């Protein structure tokens, strides 16, 4: 029954993903079209992004669930809500999101120091062989290594080839992945999507920091990576509910609303408990509608934009084709395509080639 629920809730069928209604497009852009210069895309007048609709669609994508009206909670959902309310009051059990070992936690805090040296980073990594292995694996992934380079076989070589900034990003990513202590079957169904979104959001934060000349790029990357730890904790409650209430399954629509409405608050509580830097706590705390753009801190503003673009990227990659226009999808959520193209240029080009841009 448990695996049947996960197959239903975390399935990735394109047919179950909500898409806006648009007229069919007769002629897609040719596959050989060159990459688009983001500065050549007309920048529309500022529009208010529909963050609620975007967040709802993104969580529905993760959970394969159309959001429905308010429904009374069943016993399984009541279990999740009760445990979540306890955590929202600041009572976070150590099992909610596995705490990093002392060395890794100290390194995570040190990475926020803009003056940290490569030697200091390596001194931490060399005291944790498992972390060293994870760093090397990420260094050789398509995310960070040019295929023309030789494989990176040791940390010193990683530093030479990648540079300090990329090394900091890789170490931050390796530390974040350690927190995703999810059983393999659940990771494939949900964790891999959340992990990819964390990487996308980290990348977008770093790109926007450079684009707007705000803050430190590596600190921005760390903010993007860590912003969804609350979702990890709520997902942990889901797996416990499935094990304790075998006769009742949480409905995808109900669980999606729980994630959407409470995960960012829980993220703030968790990172504050971990003693992470103030700029990170502040940025996460500012991710609700009570803050206007001009009231957010540098990293709070960057994160709100990055999360929007990363969520849109996930939805677009599953829905855009010759019949589903990227332009129409962007208009549905008031996403500025010039900014999406600046942050995700390769993905923008691929999506542009899959549909007709008006």
C-alpha positions in Angstrom: 0.0 0.0 0.0 2.8 2.4 0.9 4.6 2.0 -2.5 1.2 2.3 -4.3 0.7 5.6 -2.6 4.1 6.9 -3.6 3.7 5.7 -7.2 0.4 7.7 -7.3 1.6 10.8 -5.4 5.2 11.1 -6.7 4.7 9.8 -10.2 6.0 12.0 -13.0 3.4 11.5 -15.7 3.1 14.5 -17.9 -0.6 14.0 -18.2 -1.2 14.9 -14.5 0.6 18.2 -14.5 -1.6 21.2 -14.7 -1.0 23.4 -17.7 -2.6 26.6 -18.9 -5.1 26.5 -21.7 -3.5 27.9 -24.9 -4.1 27.6 -28.6 -2.0 25.0 -30.5 1.1 26.4 -32.1 1.6 25.3 -35.7 5.3 25.9 -36.2 8.0 25.4 -33.5 11.3 27.1 -33.6 13.8 25.2 -35.6 16.1 23.0 -33.6 19.1 24.7 -35.0 18.1 28.1 -33.8 21.1 29.8 -32.1 21.1 30.6 -28.4 19.3 33.7 -27.5 21.0 36.7 -26.0 19.0 37.6 -22.9 19.6 41.3 -23.5 17.9 40.9 -26.9 14.6 39.8 -25.3 12.2 42.7 -24.8 11.9 43.5 -21.1 8.2 44.0 -20.3 6.8 46.5 -17.8 7.1 45.2 -14.3 4.4 42.6 -13.5 3.5 41.1 -10.2 4.5 37.4 -10.3 1.8 35.1 -9.1 3.9 33.4 -6.4 1.0 31.5 -4.9 0.0 30.0 -8.3 3.6 29.2 -9.1 4.3 27.6 -5.8 1.1 25.6 -5.9 1.8 24.3 -9.4 5.4 23.4 -8.4 4.3 21.5 -5.4 1.6 19.8 -7.3 4.2 18.8 -9.8 6.4 17.3 -7.1 3.4 15.5 -5.6 1.5 14.8 -8.9 -1.6 16.3 -7.3 -4.2 18.8 -8.4 -4.9 21.2 -5.6 -8.5 20.9 -4.5 -10.7 22.7 -2.0 -10.5 22.5 1.7 -11.1 19.0 3.0 -11.3 17.6 6.6 -8.0 15.8 7.4 -8.0 12.0 7.6 -6.1 10.3 10.4 -2.9 10.1 8.4 -3.1 13.8 7.5 -4.0 14.7 11.1 -0.8 12.9 12.2 1.3 15.1 9.9 -0.4 18.3 10.9 0.0 17.5 14.6 3.7 16.7 14.3 4.2 19.7 12.1 2.6 22.1 14.6 5.0 20.8 17.2 8.0 21.6 15.0 6.6 25.0 14.1 6.7 25.8 17.8 10.4 25.2 17.8 10.5 21.6 19.0 12.6 20.0 16.2 13.6 16.4 16.9 17.1 15.5 15.7 15.6 12.9 13.4 13.5 15.6 11.5 16.4 16.6 9.3 19.7 14.7 10.1 22.2 17.1 11.6 25.5 17.2 9.9 28.6 15.9 11.8 30.5 18.5 13.8 33.2 18.9 11.2 30.8 19.3 8.3 28.6 21.7 10.3 31.6 23.9 11.2 32.6 23.9 7.5 29.1 24.9 6.4 29.2 27.9 8.7 32.8 28.8 7.6 31.7 28.8 3.9 29.7 32.0 4.6 33.0 33.7 5.4 34.0 35.6 2.3 37.7 35.6 3.4 38.0 31.8 3.9 40.9 30.4 2.0 41.2 27.3 -0.1 43.7 25.9 2.5 41.1 26.3 5.3 38.4 24.5 3.2 40.8 21.6 2.4 41.8 21.3 6.1 38.2 20.6 7.0 37.6 18.2 4.0 40.7 16.2 4.8 39.4 15.4 8.2 36.2 13.8 6.7 37.0 11.1 4.1 33.4 10.7 3.2 33.0 14.4 2.5 36.2 14.3 0.4 34.7 11.5 -1.7 31.5 13.5 -2.2 33.4 16.6 -3.2 35.4 14.7 -5.8 32.3 13.1 -7.2 30.6 16.4 -7.6 33.7 17.9 -9.0 33.6 15.4 -11.8 29.8 15.8 -12.5 28.4 17.7 -15.5 27.4 20.5 -13.1 30.9 21.6 -12.5 33.4 20.0 -14.8 34.0 20.7 -18.5 34.1 17.4 -20.4 37.3 18.5 -22.1 39.2 18.4 -18.8 40.8 15.3 -17.3 38.9 13.7 -14.4 39.7 15.3 -11.1 41.3 12.7 -8.8 42.4 14.7 -5.7 41.3 17.8 -3.8 44.4 19.8 -4.7 43.8 19.2 -8.4 40.1 20.1 -7.9 41.2 23.5 -6.5 43.6 24.2 -9.3 41.1 23.3 -12.1 37.9 24.7 -10.5 39.1 27.7 -8.5 38.1 28.7 -5.0 34.6 29.9 -5.9 33.6 26.7 -7.7 35.1 24.7 -4.9 33.0 26.5 -2.4 29.9 25.8 -4.4 30.8 22.1 -4.7 31.5 21.8 -1.0 28.2 23.5 -0.2 26.3 21.2 -2.5 28.0 18.1 -1.0 27.0 19.2 2.5 23.4 19.8 1.4 23.1 16.4 -0.2 24.2 14.8 3.1 21.0 16.2 4.6 18.9 14.3 2.1 19.0 11.1 4.1 16.1 9.5 2.1 15.6 5.8 1.4 16.5 5.1 -2.2 13.0 4.3 -3.3 11.7 7.5 -1.8 14.6 9.5 -3.2 13.8 8.4 -6.7 10.2 9.4 -6.3 10.6 12.7 -4.5 14.1 13.4 -3.2 15.7 13.7 -6.7 13.2 16.4 -7.6 13.8 18.3 -4.4 17.6 17.9 -4.8 17.5 19.2 -8.4 15.4 22.1 -7.3 17.9 23.0 -4.6 20.7 22.9 -7.1 18.7 25.0 -9.5 17.8 27.5 -6.9 21.5 27.7 -5.7 22.6 28.3 -9.3 19.9 30.9 -9.8 20.9 32.7 -6.6 24.5 32.8 -7.6 23.7 34.0 -11.1 21.3 36.7 -9.8 23.9 37.9 -7.3 26.2 38.5 -10.2 23.4 39.9 -12.5 22.3 42.5 -9.9 25.8 43.0 -8.3 24.3 42.2 -4.9 25.9 40.4 -2.1 28.5 37.6 -2.3 27.9 35.0 -5.0 28.9 32.1 -2.9 26.8 33.2 0.0 23.9 33.5 -2.4 24.5 30.0 -3.6 24.4 28.7 0.0 21.1 30.5 0.6 19.5 28.9 -2.5 20.8 25.4 -1.5 19.4 25.6 2.1 16.1 27.2 1.5 14.0 24.0 1.3 15.2 22.1 4.4 11.7 22.5 5.7 10.4 20.4 2.9 12.8 17.6 3.9 11.4 17.7 7.4 7.7 17.6 6.2 8.6 14.8 3.8 10.0 12.9 6.8 6.6 13.3 8.5 4.9 11.9 5.4 7.0 8.7 5.5 6.2 8.2 9.2 2.5 8.8 8.6 2.5 6.1 5.9 4.1 3.6 8.3 1.7 4.3 11.2 -1.6 4.7 9.5 -1.7 1.9 6.9 -5.5 2.3 6.3 -5.3 6.0 5.4 -3.1 7.7 2.8 -2.5 11.4 2.8 -4.2 12.9 -0.2 -1.7 14.6 -2.6 -3.8 17.8 -2.8 -3.9 18.1 1.0 -0.2 17.3 1.5 0.8 19.7 -1.3 -1.0 22.5 0.5 0.8 21.7 3.8 4.1 21.8 2.0 3.3 25.1 0.2 1.9 26.9 3.3 4.4 25.8 6.0 7.7 24.6 4.6 9.5 28.0 4.4 8.6 28.8 8.0 9.9 25.4 9.1 13.1 26.1 7.1 13.7 29.2 9.1 13.2 27.4 12.4 15.6 24.6 11.4 18.5 26.8 10.1 18.1 29.0 13.2 18.5 25.9 15.4 21.6 24.9 13.5 23.1 28.3 14.2 23.7 29.2 10.5 24.6 32.7 9.5 22.2 35.6 10.1 22.0 36.6 6.4 20.8 33.1 5.6 18.1 33.1 8.3 16.9 36.5 7.3 16.7 35.6 3.6 14.6 32.5 4.4 12.4 34.5 6.8 11.6 37.0 4.1 10.0 34.5 1.8 6.3 35.3 2.3 3.9 37.8 1.0 4.2 40.2 4.0 7.5 41.4 2.5 7.6 43.7 -0.5 10.6 43.4 -2.8 12.0 46.7 -1.6 11.7 45.5 2.1 13.8 42.4 1.6 17.5 42.1 2.3 19.9 41.5 -0.6 19.8 37.7 -0.2 16.0 37.7 0.5 15.4 39.6 -2.7 17.7 37.3 -4.7 16.2 34.1 -3.2 12.6 35.2 -4.0 13.6 35.7 -7.6 15.7 32.6 -7.8 13.1 30.3 -6.3 10.5 31.7 -8.7 12.8 31.0 -11.7 13.8 27.6 -10.5 10.2 26.5 -9.9 9.2 27.8 -13.4 12.1 25.9 -14.9 10.8 22.6 -13.5 7.3 23.2 -14.7 8.4 24.4 -18.1 10.7 21.4 -18.7 7.7 19.1 -18.2 5.1 21.0 -20.1 6.6 23.1 -22.9 6.4 21.6 -26.4 5.1 22.4 -29.9 1.6 22.7 -28.4 2.5 24.4 -25.2 4.2 27.8 -25.7 6.9 28.9 -23.4 5.6 32.5 -23.8 2.1 31.5 -22.8 3.4 29.6 -19.8 5.5 32.6 -18.7 2.5 34.9 -19.1 0.4 32.5 -17.0 2.7 33.1 -14.0 4.0 36.6 -15.1 7.6 35.3 -15.4 10.0 37.7 -17.0 11.6 35.6 -19.8 14.5 38.0 -20.1 15.5 37.2 -16.6 14.9 33.4 -17.0 17.1 33.5 -20.1 19.9 35.4 -18.2 19.9 32.8 -15.3 19.2 29.6 -17.3 20.5 30.4 -20.8 21.0 26.8 -21.9 17.6 25.7 -20.7 16.0 28.7 -22.2 17.4 27.9 -25.6 16.2 24.3 -25.4 12.7 25.4 -24.4 12.7 28.1 -27.1 13.5 25.4 -29.6 10.6 23.3 -28.3 8.0 25.9 -28.8 7.3 29.1 -30.7 8.2 32.4 -29.0 5.9 35.2 -29.9 
